[in-house]
Amino acid sequence: MLTESQITEYRSEGFLLLEDVFDVGDVAALRREVTDLYGTEHPGRIFEEDGTTVRGIHGCHTTSALFSRLVRLPELLTAAEQLLESKVHVFQCKVNAKKALRGEVWQWHQDYSVWGPKDGMPEPRAVNVALLLDDATEHNGPLLVVPGSHRNGAMDQWSPEPEGTSQWEADLSAKLKFALGPGHMAKATAESDIRSVVGRAGSLLFFHPCIAHGSGANMAPTDRTMAFVSYNSVDNELREVPRPRPEFVASRDYRPLELVDGGLIA
């Protein structure tokens, strides 16, 4: 469970990094699973602009028994329930590949600026939990955050496309329609410096859906793989929206998750 000081840090800064939560055996098992998912055809598998390098895999908890177990482990689930003060369900579960020398940029954005208008999420009563499956260094495209930028809510809102033009894949590409521009970032960084989140494989990162974040291209000869679980409060059910995104991108299964015992490898 998170301590009171850790919860306070998260609420103040908008993110919290816990080092060395999972051991090398768990990380190795997840890496093997991810390698298998890379090679499996699935509509939630997204590629970089070269069309061959995997950029991300979505809906992992519905296709992988290991990821289905991961989202129910107390290291993630109990902490999410503490931060949201409620039972939760999985809104998103994905892998961000960021392959060595080929992983492309994620432009500056806020998750809730899309989750609200596009998926119908009433409030940002959600939390992202990222498990580092490789060491994140200054050179392999670490996540960048602006501490405290979550406090003012969404700085910009996604504008719906004309009827019949919605393409959810574009929401996950290297050229985001909902990227934050220079004006937004100048405002976000006026009272806070950009911080890179570096850490060892096995570490857990919690971050708020309204924090400004992004990442640069991977310029190192090593991968920077992260497994993401976005938990949403079960009291924050999505409203109906035109052309909802696929279930593996924005889940409407609101059944509360139940904890599993025995670690990742049961």
N, C-alpha and C positions, 0 to 999 in steps of 0.2 A: 504494500500500500504506500501511497505517496504521503510524505510528511506534511505538516502544516506549512513549513517553510518552503517546501517544493511547490505546493499549491499556490502560495502567495507569490512566488517567483513567476510561475506560469501566468497568473492573472495580471501581474504587473508588466512583464516583458512580452507576453504573447507566445512564448516558447519555453521549453524545458528540455535539456539534454541529460540523460542518465547513462553513464558509461558502463560498459561491461555487464549488461543485464543477462545476455545469453552467452553460453559457452561455445567453444570452438566446434563441438560436436553438433549442436543445434544449428549453428551457422552453416556448417558443411552440408548438413541434410537439406537445408533450405536452398542452398546454392545448387545442389544436384536437382532438386525439384524445379527450380527456375530454369535450368538448362533444358529439362524435358519440356517445360511449357513454351520455351522459345521455339522449339521444333514442332509444336502441335498447332494445327490449323484451328483457329477460333476467331469469331468476329471481333472479339475484344483485343486481338493482337494488332498493335499499331507499329508502323515502320517509320524510320527517319526519311528525309527527303530523297535519299538514294534508292528507296524502295526495297532494300534488302536487309538493312540493319534494324534489328528490333529496337523500338523506342520504348514501348510499354506493353504490358499485358493486363487486361482488366477482367474483373469478375473471378479472380483466382480462388476465392473461398468456395465458389460453386463448382469448380472443376478439379480441385486438388484437395484430397483428404488432409494433407499436411497443413495447408493454409486454412482449411475449415477448422482445424484444431488450434492453429495459431491465434485466430481472432477470438477464441474463447479462453485463452490462457489468462490467469490473473495478472500477470505483468502488464498486459495491455488492457484487458477488460475491466478489472477492478479500478485501475487508474482512471480510465475513461468515465466510469460511473461516478467516481469521486469528483472529477472535474466538472461533469455535467449535472451532478446531483440527481441522477435518475437512472433508470434502466435504459439500455441502449440497443440499437440494432446496427448492422453493418450497412452503411450508405454506399461506400465504395471499398473495394479491396483490389490493389493493383501492385505491379512491379514497375519501377522506373529503372530502365536498363543502363542508360548513360555509358555506352560501350567505349572502350579505350580508343582514343583518337578519332572516334566516329560519333560519339554521343553529342547531340546538338543542344543548343540553348533552350532554356525555358524562360521566356520573357517575364518581366516583373508583372505580377498579378495578385489578386486576392481571390481565394476560392469562392467566398460567399457572393461576390459580385456576379457569379454565374449561377451558383446553387440557388440563390434566391429567386431571381426572375425566370431562369430557364428551367429549373427543376421544381420550383414551387415551394422551396424550403422557407417556412414562415419567419424563422429567426435563426441566427447563427449559433444555435444550441448544438454544436457539433465539435468534434476535436479530431485532428489528424494525428496518427501515431505512425512514425516511420522507424523501421528496423534497419540499421545499416548492415548489409551483407558483405560489404567490402569496406576497408578503411576509406574514410572520406578525408582527402587532403586538400591543400590550397590549390592543387594543380589539376585535379581530376573532376572538376565541375561540382564542387560542394554546394549544398543549399545555401543561399544567401537570404538573410532576413533583415527587416528593419524593426528592432525592438520597440515595443510600445505602439506600433502603427495600427494595431487592432482596436485601439480604444475608441476611435471615432467611427467604427463601422465601415461599411463599404464606401470607398471613395468614388467609385463609378459603377454603373449598372450596365449589364449586357443588354443590347437592343435586339429584340426579336427580328429574325430575317423575314422577308416577304413569304407569303404562303408558298409552300412547295419547294423552298430552297434550303431548308435546314439540313446541315450535314454535321453530325455530332463528331465525326473524325477530326474536323477542323478545330474543335475545341481542345484537341490533345496534340496538335502539331507544333512545330518549331516557330510558326507564325500565328500567334494567338490573336483572335479578333478582340479579345477582352484584355489585352495587355495595357498596363498602366503607362501613361505617357510622361514626358519630362515634367509637366506641371504637377501631376499627381505625386511623382517621386520627389520633386523639390519640396513639396509640402510634407511628405512623409519623413524626409530626412532632415527637416529644418531643426528638429530637436533631438535627433538620434542618428548615430552612425550606422552604416551598413555593417553587418557582422556575418562572417562565414561560419557555418556549422561544420567543424571538422571533428572527427572522432574515430575510434576504433570499431571494427566490425563487431557486432553483438550489442552495440549501444542502441538506446531507444531515444527518439526525439518526439516530443509532443508539441504541436503548434496549432494556434487558433485559426479558424477559417477566414478571419478578417485581417490577418497579418500580411503585410506586403512581402512577397518572397519570389524567388526565381533562382536560376542557376546558369552559369556560363557553359560553354562547350568543354568537353573533356579533352584537355591537351596533354594528358599523361598516357603512358603505355599500359595503364592498369584500369580495369573497370571500376565504376562507382555505382554498384547496384543497391537499391533500397526497396524494401517491401513496405507499402503504405496500407494502413487501414484507417478509413474515415468513419468514425462512429457518430451516429445521430441519436438524440434523445427520442425515446418512443413517444414522448408527449409533443413532438415537433413534426408530425406527419406532413408529408408533402401535399401541397394543394394540386388540384388538377391543372394541367397546362396543355396548350396546343402542342402537338408533336413531341411528346415526352421522349427523352433519351432512353436508350435500351436499358434493361434491368441491370446489366453488368456494369453500366456507367453510373446509374442513379437508381438504387434499389428502393422499392416500395414494399419490401417484406419487413413489417414492423414487429415481428415476433421478438420479444426480448431474448437476448443471448443468455445462456446459462454457462457458468464456469465449468471447466474440466480440470481434473486433477492429474498429477503425475508427470507434468512437464510436456515438452513438445514431442519427444519420442516416447510414446506410452508403452 
